[in-house]
Amino acid sequence: MKKTAILLTLLHITVGANLPDQFKLCHVTEPETSSCLKVAVQDALQRIGTTGIPSLNLGPLEPMFVKEVKVDQGGRGPVSVKLQFTNLKIYGIPESSVTKFALNNYEMKAESLTPEFKFEADYVMDGQVLVLPIKGKGRCVISLDSLTTIHDIRGKPVTRGGETYLDLEKYIINMSTKKLHLSFKNLFNGDKALGDTMNTFLNENWEVIFTELRPALERAFGNVFLEYSRNIFNNVPFNNIFLP
């Protein structure tokens, strides 16, 4: 049994997988490559949807489950908080429109528009927002309207079993939104009056809060997207994703 398990593991590593047959593929040498890739990526997001791709160890995107995200915004700015989100359920990614997509060797750059990017999670928070102390532990819902995300995805080629794979090293994102909505339950040890007042204050000052938290959020969700994307590129040879 042990030898069989080792053999299966080696086969998994050395034999290149393919994307499901229904996925749209593009030849990267054709004149309309960027237009084709834009459509193909958006189609893939919708097809992965609520089912994922079990053969590639790829979970669903609606909702997308994430174990933990940490946002540590220290310093002396107007927002100084430590936030830990756990058991996240992220909604809205399959509804994204891919407005740009370009491939240059082993670097991808894209832009997407998500009508509503929302996540629910357990949270622990401690810090200060615009001179007011804030502290709580419970459930939260955070959503961003008309979220525009610029994706910069970088990797290097590696060879396994005679096939070239893309070893993803960085997934850098830049986020902008038309509106941020925040709802934290059980702030200030469950004091409802204080909690309601603070939630109202946060939503009235969402632009300042988003500006201050954006770098930390971009790093955190960049890492989430990096780990998710690795499940594809670690299993499927590069030329099986982007046809020569």
C-alpha positions in Angstrom: 0.0 0.0 0.0 2.8 2.4 0.9 4.6 1.8 -2.5 1.3 2.3 -4.3 0.7 5.6 -2.6 4.3 6.8 -3.5 3.7 5.7 -7.1 0.5 7.6 -7.3 2.1 10.7 -5.8 4.9 10.6 -8.4 2.4 10.2 -11.2 0.5 13.2 -10.0 3.7 15.3 -10.0 5.1 14.1 -13.3 2.0 13.7 -15.5 0.5 17.0 -16.7 -3.2 17.5 -16.2 -5.6 19.4 -18.5 -8.3 22.0 -17.9 -11.8 20.5 -18.4 -12.8 20.1 -22.1 -15.5 22.8 -21.9 -13.0 25.5 -20.9 -12.1 28.0 -23.7 -8.4 28.1 -24.6 -6.4 30.6 -26.6 -3.4 30.4 -28.9 -1.0 33.0 -27.6 0.6 33.7 -31.0 -2.6 34.8 -32.7 -3.2 38.6 -33.3 -6.3 38.7 -31.1 -4.8 36.9 -28.2 -5.7 39.6 -25.6 -9.3 39.6 -26.6 -9.5 35.8 -26.6 -7.8 35.6 -23.1 -10.2 38.2 -21.7 -13.2 36.1 -22.7 -11.5 32.8 -21.7 -10.7 34.0 -18.2 -14.2 35.4 -17.6 -15.7 32.1 -18.9 -13.4 30.1 -16.6 -14.5 32.1 -13.5 -18.2 31.3 -14.3 -17.5 27.7 -15.0 -15.6 27.1 -11.8 -18.5 28.9 -10.0 -20.1 26.8 -7.3 -18.4 23.5 -8.1 -14.7 24.2 -8.5 -12.5 21.7 -10.3 -12.0 18.7 -7.9 -9.4 17.0 -10.2 -7.2 20.1 -9.8 -7.9 20.4 -6.0 -9.6 23.7 -6.9 -12.5 24.8 -4.6 -15.6 26.7 -5.7 -15.5 30.4 -6.2 -19.1 31.0 -5.1 -18.6 31.1 -2.2 -14.9 31.0 -2.0 -13.8 29.5 1.3 -10.7 31.0 3.1 -9.5 29.8 6.4 -7.8 33.0 7.6 -7.0 36.6 6.6 -5.0 38.9 8.8 -5.0 42.7 8.3 -2.5 44.5 10.5 -2.6 48.3 10.0 -0.3 49.7 12.6 1.4 53.0 12.7 0.3 56.5 13.6 -2.3 57.1 10.8 -6.0 57.8 11.4 -6.7 54.0 11.3 -4.6 51.8 13.4 -6.2 48.3 13.9 -5.4 44.7 14.0 -8.0 42.6 12.3 -8.1 38.8 12.1 -10.8 37.2 9.8 -11.4 33.5 10.0 -13.8 31.1 8.2 -14.4 33.5 5.3 -17.0 33.0 2.7 -16.4 35.3 -0.3 -19.1 36.1 -2.8 -19.2 37.8 -6.2 -16.0 36.7 -8.0 -17.8 34.6 -10.8 -19.8 37.7 -11.6 -16.7 39.7 -12.4 -16.2 41.2 -15.9 -12.6 40.9 -17.2 -11.9 44.2 -18.9 -8.3 43.6 -19.7 -5.9 40.6 -19.9 -2.4 40.5 -21.3 0.2 37.7 -21.2 3.9 38.6 -21.6 6.1 35.4 -21.3 5.3 34.3 -17.8 3.7 37.5 -16.5 0.0 38.2 -16.6 -1.7 41.5 -16.2 -5.4 41.9 -15.9 -8.2 44.2 -14.8 -11.6 43.1 -13.5 -14.8 44.7 -12.4 -16.9 43.0 -9.7 -20.4 44.4 -9.1 -20.4 43.4 -5.5 -17.4 41.7 -3.7 -18.7 40.5 -0.3 -17.4 38.4 2.5 -18.7 37.1 5.7 -16.4 35.9 8.5 -15.6 35.6 12.2 -13.5 38.5 13.3 -11.3 39.7 16.1 -10.4 43.4 16.1 -8.5 45.8 18.3 -7.3 49.3 17.6 -8.3 52.8 16.8 -10.3 54.5 14.0 -10.2 58.3 13.7 -9.2 58.8 17.3 -12.0 56.4 18.5 -11.0 53.1 20.1 -12.6 50.0 18.6 -12.7 46.5 19.9 -14.8 43.4 19.2 -15.1 39.7 18.4 -17.9 38.1 16.5 -19.4 37.9 13.0 -19.0 40.6 10.3 -20.1 41.3 6.8 -18.0 43.5 4.5 -18.9 44.4 0.9 -17.4 46.6 -1.8 -19.5 48.0 -4.6 -18.2 48.2 -8.1 -14.8 46.8 -7.1 -12.1 47.4 -9.8 -9.1 45.1 -9.3 -5.8 45.3 -11.2 -4.0 42.0 -11.2 -0.3 41.6 -11.7 0.7 37.9 -11.6 4.3 36.9 -11.9 6.1 33.5 -12.0 8.9 31.5 -13.4 9.0 28.4 -15.6 9.9 25.1 -14.0 10.2 21.7 -15.8 8.7 18.5 -14.4 8.3 15.3 -16.3 9.3 16.9 -19.5 6.6 19.6 -19.2 6.9 23.3 -18.4 4.8 24.6 -15.5 4.5 28.1 -14.1 5.7 28.5 -10.6 3.7 31.5 -9.3 5.8 33.8 -7.1 3.7 36.9 -6.7 0.1 38.0 -7.1 -0.1 41.8 -6.6 -3.5 43.5 -6.7 -4.6 47.1 -6.6 -8.2 47.7 -5.5 -10.6 50.6 -5.9 -14.3 50.8 -5.0 -17.3 53.1 -5.2 -18.5 52.2 -1.8 -17.4 50.2 1.2 -20.0 48.7 3.6 -19.1 47.4 7.0 -21.1 45.6 9.6 -19.4 44.2 12.8 -21.5 42.3 15.4 -20.6 42.2 19.1 -18.5 45.3 19.2 -17.5 46.5 22.7 -18.4 43.2 24.4 -21.9 43.2 22.9 -22.9 46.8 23.9 -25.6 47.3 21.2 -25.8 51.1 21.5 -22.1 51.5 21.2 -21.9 48.9 18.5 -24.6 50.5 16.4 -23.1 53.9 16.8 -19.6 52.6 15.8 -21.0 50.8 12.7 -22.8 54.0 11.6 -19.6 56.0 12.1 -17.5 53.4 10.1 -19.9 53.6 7.2 -20.1 57.3 7.2 -16.3 57.5 7.1 -15.7 54.6 4.7 -13.5 56.5 2.3 -10.9 57.3 4.9 -11.0 53.8 6.3 -10.7 52.2 2.9 -7.8 54.4 2.0 -5.9 53.5 5.2 -6.7 49.8 5.1 -6.3 49.3 1.3 -2.6 48.4 1.3 -3.1 45.7 4.0 -6.2 44.4 2.3 -4.4 44.2 -1.1 -1.6 42.2 0.5 -4.0 39.9 2.3 -6.2 39.1 -0.7 -3.3 39.0 -3.1 -2.0 36.1 -1.0 -5.4 34.5 -1.1 -5.6 34.7 -4.9 -2.0 33.5 -5.2 -2.6 30.3 -3.3 -5.8 29.6 -5.2 -4.2 30.2 -8.6 -1.3 27.9 -7.7 -3.7 24.9 -7.7 -4.1 25.5 -11.4 -0.6 26.3 -12.5 1.1 23.6 -10.3 -1.1 20.9 -11.9 -1.6 22.0 -15.5 1.4 22.5 -17.9 1.7 26.1 -19.1 1.1 25.1 -22.7 -2.1 23.3 -21.8 -3.5 26.6 -20.4 -2.0 29.0 -23.0 -1.8 27.2 -26.3 1.3 27.9 -28.4 
